[in-house]
């Protein structure tokens, strides 16, 4: 199962856990598993339209994934949800 690192702003939803272990073959499935265990987390990561919020970037095994919700996750993967940097 994948290890998901939980950003500080979402840790109140995970009872303060900095990382959790969930199953999923894609980021979409990982978020669904997170939502099942920690209700409300999906609303903080995904827009009402169902996609990952624009201000959220997902990295799997240290690589930012352009596929976003469709990005593949392996059983031994580490997943990080990060704030996207904007500016110039």
PyMOL commands that set and color helices and strands:
alter all, ss='L'
color gray80, all
select helices_A, chain A and resi 8-14+27-37+41-45+68-70
alter helices_A, ss='H'
color red, helices_A
select strands_A, chain A and resi 2-5+19-22+56-60+63-64+78-83
alter strands_A, ss='S'
color yellow, strands_A
deselect
rebuild
show_as cartoon
